[in-house]
Structures are given as C-alpha cells and as structure tokens.
Amino acid sequence: MEILASRMLFRPADYPRSVAFYRDGIGLAIAREYGGGTVFYAGQSLIELAGHGSPDHGAPPFPGALWLQVRDVAATQAELRGRGIEIAREARREPWGLHEMHVIDPDGVMLIFVQIPEDHPLRRDTRD
C-alpha cells in the first residue's frame, strides 16, 4: 500500500460557524473550496470541513485532538485572544518539555498549539 496524501476531515454540526472559526478565528488559509466544503492549510497537513454528511444529532464530537506546531505559543495565544478566540488552557511548559496552549473548536474538538523548545529531544538529530 502507498499513501499518497492525508488530511483531517471534520463534519461539523454548524458548517458556517466552523468555517468562520478556522478561517477568521484561528487564521488558517484556504487551500480550496468546493460545493460542499472547505479545505484549510495546516502546516504539512490539511483540515477539511465538510458541509455534507454531518454527524447524527447527539453524536459525540471527534474524540481526538489537533496538534498544531507554532514558532511562539505565547504570541499565538495573544493573537488568538485578540481575534476573540477563547483560550481553554493558557500556554505553559508541560512535564514532557513542550510548551502547549489549548483552544476548543465550536464542535468540542481540542486544538493543542505546541511550541518545541530548542533543547527538546524532538529537535535533536538522532542519526549517527
């Protein structure tokens, strides 16, 4: 099997509200729009909001979280707050060494904004 591409696909309860959240609130650029949805750039990935095939009424939201790496989590927090986005959990250094801040989207999906410090193992080249 060969994977050619991938993206996160959400079917939000309120499509226009979620598009506004990701486009205007979070500030993601649109990769493409089609009759039933919007695809956003998200670093090396894509996030697609489908305006069709919405979840059954009362169905639980996507159970996972989006991990979005940023250069400066404190600046990101200030920028999002300036846009009126509620911060669910303030930026702080985690016991595992990453700086993280949490935002919840309109359907309850957690967005974890992550800054990787210069001295963190994720920045080390482990090749010989």
N, C-alpha and C positions, 0 to 999 in steps of 0.2 A: 504494500500500500504506500502511496505517496500523497502526503498532504500538501496541497498547492497554496491554500490560503485559509485564514480563520478569522472569526470575529465573534464578539459577544452579541447575542440577539435578545432583545427585550420586547415584550408585548405589554406595554403599559396600560393601566386602567384608563388614563386620560392622555391620549396621544399628544394633543396640542400643549398641554401643561408640561409634559415630559420633554418635548422638543424645546420649549422655552427654557426649561431648567438647564438642559445640557448645552444649548446654543448660547443663551444670554446669561444665565447664571454662572455656569462653570466656564463658559467661553470656548467650547470646542468648535473647531472649524468643520464645515460640512464637506464631506468627501463626495457625496452625491445624494440627490433626492429622486424619488420615483413616486408613482401614483399612490402607493400605499405605505410609504415610509421614508425615513431619513437616515443616512449613514454618516457618522462623525469620525474624524481622525482622532485617535487616542494614542499618541506615541507610535509604537511599532504595531499597533493593533487598530481595529475598527470597532465602533459600537453602533449597532443598528437598532433603531426604534421602529418597530413595525406597527403601522396603524390598522392592521388587519389581524385576524386570528387572536383577538385579545383573550386573556385568561378567563376562565369561568368565574362568574360573580362569586366572591367569597373565597376564591382560591388564594393560597398563601403566595407572597411575593417570591421572586428569585431568591433561593436560600443562601447564595454565596455573597461575595463582595467583589468590588472592582479595586484593584491595586494600581494606583496611578503615581508613577515616579515623577517628582518635580525637583528642580535645582535648589529651591529655597522654600521650605514648608511654611516658615513664618511669613514670608512675603506673599505666598499663595493664600494663606489664611486671611491676611489683611485685604488682599484683592477680592476674595470671595465675599468677605464681610461687607466690603464697600459696594458690592453688587446686590446686597440684600440677602445673601445666602446664609442660612442659619448654620452655625458650626455645632455639630453634635458633640464633639470632644476636641478640646483645644490641643494644639500641637505640643508634643512633649517627646522626650527621648525614652524609648522603650527599653526594658531589660535586655533585649536582644541587640541593642545598639542602634536601631533605626529611629529616625525622627518621624512621627506619624501624627496625622490630624484626620478626624472623621467628619463626613458630611453624609446625610441621608437624602436620597432622591425622593421624588413625590410618591413612588410606589414602595418605599421602605428599603430600597437597596442601599447598602453601605458602600460609600466611596472612601477608600483609605488613601490619602495623599501621603507619599513617602519621600523623605529626603535621605539619601545614603551618605553618611559622613565619610570624609576622606580616609579615615583609618578603619573602616568597616571591612570585614572579610569579603563582602560582595565586590569590593573594588580591587581585590588582590588577584594578580595573575598566578594561578596555581600550576601552570605548565612548567616543566623543567627547562 
